[in-house]
Amino acid sequence: MAPVAFSTVVALLDEAIAQRVFPGAVVEIGRRSGAIATVTRGALTYAPDAAATDPDTIYDLASLTKVLATTAIIAGELASGRMRLNDRVRYWLPAWTGDDRQSVTLQDLLEHCSGLPAHRPYWEQRSGRASFELAICEESLAYLPRTQSVYSDPGFMLLGFAIEHATATTLDRLFDEWRARELSTDVEIAFRPLATLRGRIAPSEDTLDGEERRGEVHDENCAALGGVAGHAGLFGTAAAVGACARWWLSSPALAVVANQSQTPGSSRALGWDTMLPTSSCGTRLSPSAIGHTGFTGTSLWIDPERDLYVAFLSNRVHPTRVGEGIQEVRRALHDAVVAALDI
């Protein structure tokens, strides 16, 4: 049962479930020292006999992969000196050719200001990592690099490929090694979850033929890459996301990545988004807060000034991605958490 202090969070989640924003959700609230509350509401699906969510429920984390895996691994590479923010993309990806993009750096990919578009359905015509890499490297730029920021899945897919070239190791293996070294092998967060965990995984969007999708990544480009990519693919529990948040709160890497982009009009830091009055974290977090969302209905916001994180996991894409209300729920949730803590 959630602490009385977070009764407003419980009511908010219950109302969202009643409005069919998502069938269930798990929220972990914590500090550097550990979790202070876990709120679980709803069920894995809307079926009357569906299993209730609990702290062990595993969710498709979607674009939280960008910060929990790709940015975390990049932070280690920067610390070791093997990769640098000002490395030109072509240094790691020789197919990145063309006069319009030769100045683009790894930092530009991290800050979503490389000129690459927001999204492309590569899975429709491409197969395999080499083919995807070539397709993105040859992608027409949507704007002049560093003149604006456009949140880009292809940019983070390229970062994943660059990391694999730099380390001669696959991204999923690198993340498993990072987790074992920085967290613990007991922390339940990974690419391509084991089939034995299927019963604990919240379904995402049903397949086109109406079959329930559990444990198979929702993002089509990531699925075409075997479930491992720089922009999506992680599955995990709220407790695991919380463990990652505590690592960031305690890591020197936080100060490195939290510097806001100098791109005009951009709120993007290195990998992370930053606090704005219009952000998904609502209006009460500190200006130093960083966060990210995931398309499947997930988010993580970290506020070092308040020594606070909020990990919010839901499967709002079940049974279909068509739906409204998740952004309003995210904003109200974070405001409710901060209000409760400030009492």
VENTAZI-V388892 format. One record per run of one state. SS is the DSSP state (hx for helix, st for strand, lp for the rest). FROM is the first residue (numbers start at 1). LEN is the number of residues. Records with the same first field share a line. If there is no record, write none. Layout:
BEGIN
SS: FROM-LEN  FROM-LEN
END
This chain:
BEGIN
lp: 1-3  19-5  32-2  44-8  53-5  61-1  81-7  93-12  111-11  125-4  138-15  168-3  183-6  192-3  202-18  225-9  237-1  251-2  258-10  269-4  275-15  295-3  304-4  315-11  343-1
hx: 4-15  62-19  89-4  106-5  122-3  129-9  153-15  171-12  195-6  220-5  238-13  253-5  326-17
st: 24-8  34-10  52-1  58-3  88-1  105-1  189-3  201-1  234-3  268-1  273-2  290-5  298-6  308-7
END
